[in-house]
């Protein structure tokens, strides 16, 4: 089977599905002689029958000048399909040994068991599960690579952007969800935006979770399982420049109006309904301006340490200090930032926030966003934020919930108390005295409380 796995590796190099096979003749003293070894080659040979098993049977029969292969054993890394199983039976192979099971086409018990049919006049013994883990892992890696290539071809990378390698997002703690992408929105103009979409499409609640800077959808990994267990749908995009989304090379590509427009178009394309808007940091700066564009889509608001930057109110001292730090230290460590403010996070969780930013060329958004917060009345985003303020004060009809990390030096309780006054019907906040800026890192208890508030 080790020899068969080596053949499967050759199949990968040839771009074929990684299945390898070896045919041996067993001798009376228990030793064996390899008669043939091969790997899958249907695409290379333009032959739909060129499975690894068929190729070794053909080669061994040619060498023996006999299509009967009594006394031989076939080793293959994957459970044979019906074609290969019937060929082994027809050749009178004594035994078939395979590695991983094939739940879609396996003919040795997974779908059908041709070797067990009593009507056939030859009995081939079967043994499965030999080096099964190694065989299955090889198949899994191959198809993951194929899917990544397909995604790349479906969303070609623009010359003025970079794209973080998928390898940097492998095996992140607590983040098992399937990536999804979109690039054909008018505002995106070919830039690929990543998002999560989990849970039933017709769920009673859709939680729209918007992250801030320098986070990405990983921020909501502790809340998503709670919402899923509640039977709801969760959608969480990565803003362009963050997470698994494409990253424009130039800081000037980013603007408040452009990011807002991309989110508006995405919400419409996704046709989100029964939405509870979940926001923190820039997720609120942008997200709080969305519901007024289509109020019928929104039924609730869960707001955590954020603000509306309207240009007619001064920015907090904490934010001004944060902006100055970003200006002086543009290459600050994102993982260290999370570790300082969230001591209960593991080193692996903190490192996951570094994953999107492979080098300085991937960090244009991190440099651009602090300066994008509207400070003057005519700054980009200020006017629409003032309209949003009017909406939340006078027109908002949904339920609201506020959670405040009281240790946040940037957008802490004083800022959030001001925001509470602007949101019609917003009840007394949930106060988290031991929590800093990145409130969703305490996600389980907040999500559980939100389910009670909005699931009534």
Residue pairs with C-beta under 8 A, 6 or more apart in sequence:
1 22
1 75
1 77
1 97
1 99
1 130
1 131
2 131
3 20
3 22
3 34
3 37
3 75
4 20
4 21
4 22
4 37
4 52
4 75
4 76
4 77
4 99
5 20
5 77
5 99
5 131
5 134
5 135
5 138
6 20
7 20
7 21
7 22
7 37
7 38
7 39
7 52
7 77
8 18
8 19
8 20
8 39
8 40
8 52
8 77
8 135
8 138
9 18
9 20
9 138
10 20
10 39
11 17
11 18
11 19
11 20
11 39
11 40
11 41
11 52
12 18
12 138
12 142
14 39
14 41
14 44
15 43
15 44
16 39
16 40
16 41
16 42
16 43
16 44
17 40
17 139
17 142
18 39
18 40
18 77
18 138
18 139
18 142
19 39
19 40
19 51
19 52
19 76
19 77
19 78
20 37
20 38
20 39
20 40
20 52
20 76
20 77
21 37
21 38
21 39
21 51
21 52
21 53
21 55
21 56
21 74
21 75
21 76
21 77
22 34
22 36
22 37
22 56
22 74
22 75
22 76
23 34
23 35
23 36
23 37
23 56
23 57
23 59
23 60
23 69
23 72
23 73
23 74
23 75
23 93
24 32
24 33
24 34
24 35
24 72
24 73
24 75
25 32
25 33
25 35
25 71
25 72
25 73
26 32
26 71
26 72
26 73
26 94
27 33
32 73
35 56
35 59
35 60
35 63
35 64
35 72
36 55
36 56
36 57
36 59
36 60
36 63
37 56
38 52
38 55
38 56
38 59
39 52
39 55
40 50
40 51
40 52
41 47
41 50
41 52
41 55
42 48
42 49
42 50
42 51
44 50
49 83
51 81
51 83
51 84
52 76
52 77
53 74
53 76
53 80
53 84
53 87
53 88
54 83
54 84
54 87
56 74
57 69
57 74
57 87
57 88
57 91
57 93
60 69
60 72
61 67
61 69
61 91
67 90
67 91
68 91
68 92
69 91
69 92
69 93
70 92
70 94
71 94
72 91
72 93
72 94
73 93
73 94
73 95
73 96
73 97
74 88
74 93
74 95
74 96
74 97
75 97
75 98
75 130
76 84
76 96
76 97
76 98
76 99
77 98
77 99
77 100
77 131
77 135
77 138
78 98
78 99
78 100
78 102
78 135
78 139
79 98
79 100
79 101
79 102
79 106
79 107
79 108
79 109
79 110
79 128
80 88
80 96
80 98
80 106
80 107
80 108
81 102
81 105
81 106
81 107
82 105
82 107
82 112
82 114
84 107
85 96
85 107
85 108
85 114
85 115
86 107
86 114
88 96
88 124
89 114
89 115
89 120
89 122
89 124
92 122
92 124
93 124
94 124
94 125
95 124
95 125
95 126
95 127
96 108
96 115
96 124
96 125
96 126
96 127
97 126
97 127
97 128
97 130
98 108
98 126
98 127
98 128
98 129
98 130
99 128
99 129
99 130
99 131
99 132
99 134
99 135
99 136
100 132
100 133
100 135
100 136
100 139
101 109
101 110
101 128
101 129
101 132
102 110
102 111
103 110
103 111
104 110
104 111
105 111
107 113
107 114
107 115
108 114
108 115
108 126
108 128
109 116
109 126
109 128
114 120
115 123
115 124
115 125
115 126
148 166
151 179
151 181
154 181
154 183
155 181
155 183
155 190
155 192
156 190
157 163
157 192
157 246
158 190
158 191
158 246
160 248
160 249
160 250
160 253
161 191
161 246
161 247
161 248
161 249
162 246
162 247
162 249
162 358
162 361
162 362
163 192
163 246
163 247
164 244
164 247
164 355
164 356
164 357
164 358
164 362
165 358
166 244
168 355
168 356
168 358
169 175
169 179
169 244
169 355
172 218
172 348
172 352
172 355
173 346
173 348
173 349
173 352
174 221
174 222
174 349
175 218
175 221
175 352
177 196
177 198
177 224
178 196
179 194
179 196
179 244
180 194
180 195
180 196
180 197
181 192
181 193
181 194
181 195
181 244
182 188
182 192
182 193
182 195
182 266
182 269
183 190
183 191
183 192
183 193
184 190
185 193
185 262
185 265
185 266
185 269
186 265
187 258
187 261
187 262
187 265
188 240
188 262
188 265
191 240
191 245
191 246
191 248
192 245
192 246
193 237
193 238
193 239
193 240
193 245
193 246
193 262
193 266
194 217
194 237
194 238
194 243
194 244
194 245
195 217
195 235
195 236
195 237
195 238
195 266
196 217
196 224
196 234
196 235
196 236
196 237
197 233
197 234
197 235
197 270
198 224
198 228
198 233
198 234
198 235
199 227
199 228
199 231
199 232
199 233
199 234
200 231
200 233
201 233
203 231
203 232
203 233
203 274
204 231
204 232
204 274
204 455
205 227
205 230
205 232
205 233
205 274
205 275
205 276
205 299
205 300
205 454
205 455
206 232
206 233
206 234
206 235
206 272
206 273
206 274
206 275
206 276
207 223
207 227
207 232
207 233
207 234
207 235
207 275
207 276
207 278
207 302
208 235
208 236
208 267
208 272
208 275
208 276
208 277
208 278
208 287
209 217
209 219
209 220
209 223
209 224
209 234
209 235
209 236
209 278
209 283
209 440
210 236
210 237
210 263
210 277
210 278
210 279
210 280
210 282
210 283
210 284
210 286
210 287
211 217
211 219
211 220
211 236
211 238
211 239
211 242
211 243
211 280
211 281
211 282
211 283
212 219
212 280
212 281
212 282
212 283
212 284
212 285
212 306
213 242
213 281
213 282
213 365
213 366
213 369
213 370
214 242
214 334
214 337
214 353
214 357
214 366
214 369
215 242
215 280
215 281
215 353
215 438
216 238
216 239
216 242
216 243
216 244
216 353
216 356
217 236
217 237
217 238
217 243
218 243
218 352
218 353
218 355
219 280
219 438
219 440
219 441
220 234
220 236
220 278
220 440
220 443
221 443
222 440
222 441
222 442
222 443
222 444
222 447
223 234
223 278
223 440
223 443
223 444
223 446
223 447
223 450
224 234
224 236
225 444
226 443
226 444
226 447
226 448
226 451
227 233
227 234
227 447
227 451
228 234
230 451
230 455
232 451
235 270
235 272
237 245
237 263
237 266
238 244
238 245
238 356
239 245
239 259
239 262
239 282
239 286
239 365
240 246
240 247
240 248
240 254
240 259
240 262
240 365
241 247
241 248
241 253
241 254
241 364
241 365
241 366
241 368
241 369
242 356
242 365
243 356
244 356
247 356
247 361
247 362
247 363
247 364
247 365
248 254
248 364
248 365
249 361
249 364
250 364
251 364
251 365
251 367
251 368
252 368
253 364
253 368
254 364
254 365
254 368
254 369
254 372
255 372
255 380
256 285
256 286
256 372
256 374
256 379
256 380
256 381
256 384
257 380
257 381
257 384
259 286
260 286
260 289
260 290
260 381
260 384
263 286
263 287
263 290
264 290
264 293
267 275
267 290
267 294
267 297
268 294
272 297
273 297
274 297
274 299
275 297
275 298
275 299
275 300
276 298
276 299
276 300
276 301
276 302
276 450
276 454
277 287
277 288
277 290
277 291
277 298
277 300
277 301
277 302
278 302
278 304
278 450
279 287
279 288
279 301
279 302
279 303
279 304
279 306
280 303
280 304
280 305
280 306
280 438
280 439
280 440
281 305
281 306
281 411
281 437
281 438
282 306
282 369
283 306
284 303
284 304
284 306
284 307
284 308
285 306
285 307
285 308
285 309
285 373
285 381
285 385
288 303
288 306
288 308
288 385
288 388
288 392
289 308
289 381
289 384
289 385
289 387
289 388
290 298
291 297
291 298
291 301
291 391
291 396
292 387
292 388
292 391
292 395
295 391
295 395
295 397
298 398
299 398
299 399
299 454
300 398
300 399
300 400
300 401
300 453
300 454
301 396
301 398
301 399
301 400
301 401
301 423
302 400
302 401
302 402
302 403
302 446
302 450
302 454
303 400
303 401
303 402
303 403
303 416
303 419
303 423
304 402
304 403
304 404
304 405
304 439
304 440
304 446
305 404
305 405
305 408
305 410
305 411
305 412
305 415
305 416
305 437
305 438
305 439
306 411
306 416
306 419
307 316
307 319
307 411
307 415
307 416
307 418
307 419
308 385
308 388
308 389
308 392
308 419
308 422
309 315
309 373
309 374
309 375
309 381
309 382
309 385
310 374
310 377
310 382
310 385
310 386
310 389
311 374
311 375
311 376
311 377
311 378
311 379
311 382
311 383
311 385
311 386
312 377
312 382
312 386
313 418
315 373
315 375
316 410
316 411
316 414
316 415
318 408
318 409
318 410
318 411
318 412
318 415
319 373
319 410
319 411
321 409
321 410
322 370
322 409
322 410
323 370
323 371
323 373
325 332
326 332
326 366
326 367
326 370
327 370
327 371
330 363
330 366
330 367
331 360
331 363
333 354
334 353
334 354
334 357
334 366
335 347
335 350
335 351
335 353
335 354
336 350
337 353
338 345
338 349
338 350
338 353
338 438
338 441
339 345
339 347
339 350
341 407
341 436
341 437
341 438
342 350
342 436
342 438
342 441
344 441
345 441
356 362
357 363
357 366
372 380
372 381
374 380
374 381
374 382
374 385
376 382
377 383
389 422
392 422
392 423
392 424
393 422
393 423
393 424
394 424
395 424
396 423
396 424
396 425
399 425
399 453
399 454
400 423
400 424
400 425
400 426
400 427
401 427
401 430
401 449
401 450
401 453
401 454
402 416
402 419
402 420
402 423
402 426
402 427
402 429
402 430
403 429
403 430
403 432
403 439
403 446
403 449
404 412
404 413
404 416
404 429
404 430
404 431
404 432
404 439
405 412
405 432
405 435
405 436
405 437
405 438
405 439
405 442
406 412
406 413
406 431
406 432
406 433
406 434
406 435
407 433
407 434
407 435
407 436
407 437
408 435
408 436
408 437
408 439
409 436
409 437
410 437
411 437
412 437
413 431
416 429
417 429
420 426
420 429
430 446
430 449
432 439
432 442
435 441
435 442
439 446
440 446
